Amino acid sequence: MDRMVSLKEIQKHNKVDNAWIVIDGKVYNVSSYIASHPGGDSILKNVGGDATEGFHNQPAHRVVKNHIASLLQKFYVGLLALEKENFDNQP
């Protein structure tokens, strides 16, 4: 069963040596990957938050998407939890 991770918890992991990102609702601990990221420090832009848009807007990611998908599995933490407060203001 997948671990459910709150946005509040993800936001705590916002440092180079403790770096979590969310891509398509999946949470990854990329701390050990930052130094070898081909795009350099660009990965740090979304640490502690949702990197989905930046990830999908990067042309290089589309070229090597199968490689990236297998690489991300090594860093998988769990799924982004849908939190109650996200629905409190819905009509």
LOVEXVO-101029 format. One record per residue (C-alpha): z, x, y. Coordinates in Angstrom, 1 decimal, padded with zeros to 4 digits. Each point is the difference from the previous one (the first is absolute). Example, Ala and Ser with C-alpha at 12.3 -4.5 7.8 and 13.67 -1.06 7.14 Angstrom:
@w = 007.8&u = 012.3&v = -004.5
@w = -000.7&u = 001.4&v = 003.4
***
This chain:
@w = 000.0&u = 000.0&v = 000.0
@w = -000.9&u = 001.3&v = 003.4
@w = 002.7&u = 000.9&v = 002.5
@w = 000.0&u = -002.2&v = 003.1
@w = 000.5&u = 002.1&v = 003.2
@w = 000.9&u = -001.6&v = 003.3
@w = -001.7&u = 001.0&v = 003.3
@w = 003.4&u = 001.0&v = 001.3
@w = 000.4&u = 002.5&v = -002.8
@w = -003.5&u = 001.4&v = 000.5
@w = 000.7&u = 000.5&v = 003.7
@w = 002.9&u = 002.4&v = -001.0
@w = -002.5&u = 002.3&v = -001.7
@w = -001.8&u = 001.2&v = 003.1
@w = 000.3&u = 003.8&v = -000.1
@w = -002.2&u = 002.8&v = -001.3
@w = 002.4&u = 000.7&v = -002.8
@w = 000.7&u = -003.6&v = -000.7
@w = -003.3&u = -001.9&v = 000.5
@w = -000.8&u = -003.4&v = -001.3
@w = -003.1&u = -002.0&v = 000.8
@w = -001.3&u = -003.4&v = -000.9
@w = -003.7&u = -000.5&v = -001.0
@w = -001.1&u = -003.5&v = -001.1
@w = 003.5&u = -001.1&v = -000.6
@w = 000.9&u = 002.9&v = -002.2
@w = 002.6&u = 002.6&v = 001.0
@w = -000.5&u = 003.7&v = -000.5
@w = 002.2&u = 003.0&v = 000.5
@w = -002.5&u = 002.6&v = 001.3
@w = 002.6&u = 002.6&v = 001.0
@w = -001.2&u = 002.6&v = -002.4
@w = -003.7&u = -000.7&v = 000.9
@w = 000.1&u = 000.5&v = 003.8
@w = -000.5&u = 003.8&v = -000.1
@w = -003.2&u = -000.4&v = -002.1
@w = -001.4&u = -003.1&v = 001.7
@w = -003.7&u = 000.9&v = 000.9
@w = 000.3&u = -001.9&v = 003.3
@w = 002.9&u = 002.1&v = 001.1
@w = 002.8&u = -001.6&v = 002.0
@w = -002.0&u = -003.3&v = 000.3
@w = 002.0&u = -001.3&v = -002.9
@w = 003.2&u = 000.2&v = 002.1
@w = -001.2&u = -002.7&v = 002.4
@w = 001.0&u = -002.8&v = -002.3
@w = 003.0&u = 001.5&v = -001.8
@w = 002.8&u = -002.6&v = -000.3
@w = -002.5&u = -002.8&v = 000.4
@w = -003.2&u = -001.7&v = -001.0
@w = -002.9&u = 002.4&v = -000.3
@w = -002.5&u = -002.6&v = -001.4
@w = -002.3&u = -000.2&v = 003.0
@w = -000.1&u = 003.7&v = 000.7
@w = -000.6&u = 000.7&v = -003.7
@w = -002.9&u = -002.4&v = -000.3
@w = -001.6&u = 001.0&v = 003.3
@w = -000.3&u = 003.6&v = -001.1
@w = -003.6&u = 000.6&v = -001.2
@w = 001.1&u = 002.9&v = -002.2
@w = 002.3&u = -002.2&v = -001.9
@w = -002.9&u = -002.3&v = -001.0
@w = -002.0&u = 003.0&v = -001.4
@w = 002.8&u = 001.2&v = -002.3
@w = 001.8&u = -003.4&v = -000.6
@w = 000.3&u = 000.5&v = -003.8
@w = 001.6&u = 003.4&v = 000.5
@w = 002.4&u = -001.4&v = 002.6
@w = 000.9&u = -002.9&v = -002.2
@w = 001.1&u = 002.2&v = -002.9
@w = 001.8&u = 002.4&v = 002.4
@w = 002.0&u = -002.9&v = 001.6
@w = 001.3&u = -001.0&v = -003.4
@w = 002.0&u = 003.2&v = -000.1
@w = 001.8&u = -001.1&v = 003.2
@w = 000.5&u = -003.7&v = -000.8
@w = 003.5&u = -001.3&v = 000.9
@w = -000.5&u = -003.8&v = -000.3
@w = -001.3&u = -003.1&v = 001.8
@w = 000.7&u = -001.0&v = 003.6
@w = 002.5&u = -002.9&v = -000.1
@w = -000.9&u = -003.2&v = 001.8
@w = 003.0&u = -000.5&v = 002.2
@w = 001.4&u = -003.4&v = 000.9
@w = -000.1&u = 000.7&v = 003.8
@w = -003.8&u = 000.3&v = -000.3
@w = -000.1&u = -003.7&v = -000.8
@w = 002.8&u = -001.4&v = 002.3
@w = -002.3&u = -000.6&v = 002.9
@w = -002.8&u = -001.5&v = -001.9
@w = -000.9&u = -003.7&v = 000.8
***
